[in-house]
Amino acid sequence: MRTLAKLKWVMFTAALIGMPLLVIETPSVGAQSNPPAQIQAVKLTVLSTMLVGSAQGIGEWGFSGLLEADGRRILIDTGSHPETVLQNARDFKIDLSNVKELIITHNHWDHVRGIMTLRKAMMQKNPDALSVMHVSRGVFYSRPTDRGENNEMIAIRKEYEATGGKIIEHAQGAEIFPGAWLTGPVPRKYPERNWTTSGKVQMPEGLVEDNIPEDQSLVLNTPRGLVIVTGCGHAGVVNILTYAHEHFPTQPVEAVIGGLHLFPASDETLNWTGDKLKEFKVANLVGAHCTGIEALYKLRERIGLTRKTALVGSVGGSYVLTSGIMPAGLER
């Protein structure tokens, strides 16, 4: 009744000023009358990060992960060196040629430099491979410096589209397939300063400090709770979980996987972050890339997790919904 009344009021107001206007409010996922879709099977395999947990694979400063969810396969970020993810996939006998969709969490080089290498290599087997890229509003904003443009995604966009690739830009959260919600730009409720660069970004309102406004994460709704995959978590992991909770208010957090950019964080910040993650009932934590090894251990202790439920992410390691964290070896 309240939504209907608001809709009628907006239409009546528009009529008074002579403008045809129809406003339809879409309720949040958690507020819908029908229960939100859930994903029954989830596996996330790390294909780029610093630690190599076995004799196979190449480590680097970067992140990439292959998501498999109810038969759907999506690559999240592509690492920092053009060949790393391609080689790691070969080493672990993972075929990426039937992966159609790609999610880029933000514009930084250590997440995007594998895009074209992977697209061109996989196209030789399947023209549709990695042909759809999901990005967040702001990923193509200019990052000017004294040495020129610092946003590699601007040039990558032209090259990618020249191959027939399609880019989907998200200005807000969106369900990209049943049970999978991409946050788009995350509201910054808490003042988490989860970035270490000092550059500028050309926003529509002008040149301002670059806090990586496009940073986005993927949220998977499962029977066990939410599985959240981040690239660097520049929006702040607490902000990300807070935003996810607004859309799935009854769900605990089953797992957080990816980079959290907490390696330079103070003990005070890590304690606050750990307390918040405990409030969200985080059951599993795979801290890859920029999370930081010492930061991961401090979070594990603060949240009350164990060596089985909170590990440093490694190349070849994975998380499986039914089995938990599956370490590659060294990170055990």
N, C-alpha and C positions, 0 to 999 in steps of 0.2 A: 504493500500500500504506500509506504513512504517513497519508494523508488518511482512508482507510478505518479504520485502527486508531484514529485520534483520534475518529472518529465513534462507533465502538463503545464507546470508553472513556467518552465523554460520556453515551451512552445508558445504560451500565451504572451510572455514578455517579448519574444521575437516578433509576434504578430503586431504588437503595438508599434514597433519601430519599422515595420514594413519589410522584415527580412525572413525569407523562408529558412527555417532551421529545424533540424531534427537531431536531438541529442539522445543517444542510447548509452546508458551507463552499464558497463560490463563489471559484474561483481568479481571480487578476487576469487581465486581458485577455492580457498577454504570456505568462502561464503556461499557457494553455489548450492542449490537444493539437491542436485545429484552429487554423489561422492566423486571426487577427482579420480582420474584414471591412475592405475598403479602399474609399475613395471615389476615383473616377477623374477626375471633373471638379469643380473648385472655382472659384468667383468670389466675392469679397467687395468690395462697393462701399460706400464711406464716405458716409453721409448726414447726419452731424452731427459737426463738429469745429470748431476755431477758424479754421483756414486755409481760404480759398477759392482754389482754384487756377486758376479761369477766370472768364469774365464771368457765368457762371451760378452759382446757389446762394447760400445765406446761411450765414455762419459764426457760431459761438456757442461759449461754454464748455460743452461737452457731448460726448456720443458716441452714435452709432448707426451700425449697418452692416447691409446686406442680404446674407445668405449665400445662395448658390445652389450646391447640391451634389448632383450626380447627379439633377437634376430637382426636388429638394426646395428650398423657399425658406423661410428663417427670418429674422425681424428680430431683431437683437441690440441691445437698449437703444433708447431713443426720444428722446434729446436733452433739453435743458433748457427750451426754450420750447415751449409746446403746439403751435405751428403750424410749427416749423422743418422737421422731417422731412417733414411733409405737403407743404410748399412745395418743398423740395429734390427730393423724388420727382417732383413735377409738372415741375419745371424740367428734370430729366434724363429725363423721359418713362419713369419707372419705375412700373409698376402694382403697388400693394401689396394690391389687393383679393383676389388669389388666394394671399396669404401667410396661412396658418392659424396658424402657431406663432410665439411670441414668447419670447425669452430675456431675462430681466432679471438683470444680473450682480450688482447690489447695490442698496441702498435709496436712494442719494443722488439728490437732486432733479435733478441735471444728466444723469440717465440715465432718469428715469421720468415727467417731466412731459408727454411726448407720448403716453402710453399711451391715455388716454381720447379725446383728439382723433382719433387715428388709428383707434381701434376704432370710434367712432361714424361717422366719415367713410366708412370702408371697408365698414361694415355696410350702408350704403345700396345698395351694389352686390352684396355677398355677405355674408349673415348669419354665415358661418363665418370671415370674415376676422379674423385675430388673436384667435381665440376660445380658444386654448390658450396659457397662460403658464407657462413653466418658471422657477421661482425656487429659491433655496437656503435651507436651514434657517437661520433667523435674520433673514431679510429683513423679517419682520413684528414683530420684537422692538421694544418701546417704547424710544424715545430721549427721555427726559424732560429738559426744561430749565425755567428759571425762567419762561419765556414760554409754556410748554405743550409739547405733543407735537411732536417734531422729525422724526418718521418719516412722510413723506407716503404711504408705501406702505400704511399702515393704512387710511387713508380711501380710497385708490385701490382697494384690495381690495374694499371694499363696493360701490363704484360699478361696478367691472369685473364682479363676479359678478352684479350686478343686470341686466346686459345679457345674461346667459347665458354669460359667459366662465368657463372652467374653469382652475383653478390647480393645477399639479403642483409640489409641494415636494420637493426632493431633499435628503436628509440625508447622502448620500454620492454618490460618482461613479456615473453611470449612462449606458448607451448609449441615446440617444434615437432613433436610427435607425442602420442598419448603417454602421459606420465613424465615427460621430459620438459622442464621449464627453464628457458634461458633468461637470465635476469635482465639483460640489457644494462644500461647505466644504473649503478646501485646508489640509492640515497645514502648520504653520509650522516647518519644520526649521531654517531660518536666521532670525536676528533682523532681518529686513528691516522697517524701520519705514516702510512706504509709505502713510502717511496723515498729514494735517496738522491734522485736527480734534482738539479737546480735550473732546469730549462723552462722555456715559456711555450705556451700553446695559443694559437690564434683562435679564440672562441668567437661566436657571433657577436658578443658584446665587447670584444677587444682582446688585446694581448695580455694574458694573465699567467700566473705560476701554473706549471703543468703538474696537476695532481692525478694525471691519467684518468680523465673523467669517463672514458669509455670502458674502463675495466669491468668485465662481466664474468659470471660463473654459470655453470650448468647445475641444475638441481633436479635430481631424479627422485620421484615419489615411489617408495616401495613398501611392501607390507611390514618391513622391519623399521622403517623410518626413512628420513631423507639421506640420500647420498649426494654430496656436494663436491664438484670438481672445480678447482681454481687453477689459474695460470701462475699469477704472482700474488693475487689477493690484494692488489694495491688499494682497493676500496676499503680494506680492513676486514679481517675475517669475522669480527663481531658484527659489523655493519651488514656483511653478506648474510650471515645467519639470521640477523634480525629481519632483514627483508624477506628471506625465505619463510620465516615463521609467520609473517603477515599473510602469506599466501597459503601456507599449510599450517594453521595454528594448532592443530592437535597432534602433529607429528614430532617425535624426537629426532635427533640427528644420528643416524646410524653410522655415517662415515664422512670425514672431510679428507680429500685427497688432492695433493698438488702443492704449489708454492704459496707460502704465506708471507714472504718478505719480512721475516722477524729476526733475521740473523744479526742486525745491528741493535735490536731492541734492548732496553734496560731491564733489569730484574723486576723493577716496579711494573713496567709495561707487560712483561711476560706473566707476572702474577695476576694482574687485572684480566689479561686475555684468557688465561687458564681458568680463572673463576667464572668468567662469562661462558666459556665453552662447557664448563661443568653444568651451568644452569640450563644450557640447551641439551644436556644429556648426550653429549658426543660419546659414542661407544667405540669408534675406531678412528685413528689418525695416521695418515701417511704423509709425513712432512717432506716433500721433495724440493728440489731446486733451491730457491732463496729462503726457505724456512729457517735453515741454520741447524746444525747438529746439536749444539748446546741448547739452543732454543727449544728444539723438539724434546730433549730430555727434561728440561724444566717444565714444559707444558705437560708432559706425560705424568710427572710427579704431582703437579698442581691439580690436574683433572682427576687423578686417581686411576690412570690406565696402567697397563702392564707391558712387558716386552713383546707380548703377542698382539696387543691391541693398539700400540703406538710405536711406529718404526720410522726410521729415515728411509725415504723412498730411494729405490735403485733401479737402474736400467734392467728390464726383464722382470722386475717384481710386479705383483698385481694384487688387486683386491677383488674378491668374489663374494657376492651377496650371501650365498649359502655357507661359505667356508671362512670368510674373514680375510685378513691380510695374508698373502702368499709370498713370503720373501724369496728373493733370488738366491740368497746364501749369506753373504757377508753381513748384511744388516740385521741378522738374527741376534 
